[in-house]
C-alpha cells in the first residue's frame, strides 16, 4: 500500500491532461458530462427529502430495467438474437470503424 503524506506533492507530479471541455471560459464550478446527465435525470428528485429521493431513484431504475427486460423478451419471442438497441450500437460501431 502506498501512503501519501503530502497530497500537494503527489498531485504536483501527476501529468496535466487537457480535454476539449477544459478549453474556454468557466463560470462557477467545473462539472463533467456525467454529472450533467445525472443532474438532468434527477431534476425532480433534487429537492426531495432523503427517503423520498432514494425511493424515487429506486423506482426510476426499476422502471428502466423492466422496460429493457420487456424489450428483450419481445425481441426474443420474435426470434431475434439482439435487441434493436444493441443492433443499433453494433451498426454504429461498424460504420465508425469503416470510416
HUQUIUR-V825121 format. One line per field, one symbol per residue. phi: phi as a letter, one per 20 degrees, with the letter a starting at -180 (. if undefined). burial: 1 if it has 24 or more other C-alpha atoms within 12 Angstrom, else 0. A space follows every 50 residues. Layout:
phi: ???
burial: ???
//
This chain:
phi: .eddecffffffeffedccgfeeofcdndecefffffffffdgfffdefg ffffffffffffffffffffffffffffnfedfffffffffffffffef
burial: 00000000000000000000000000000000000000000000000000 0000000000000000000000000000000000000000000000000
//
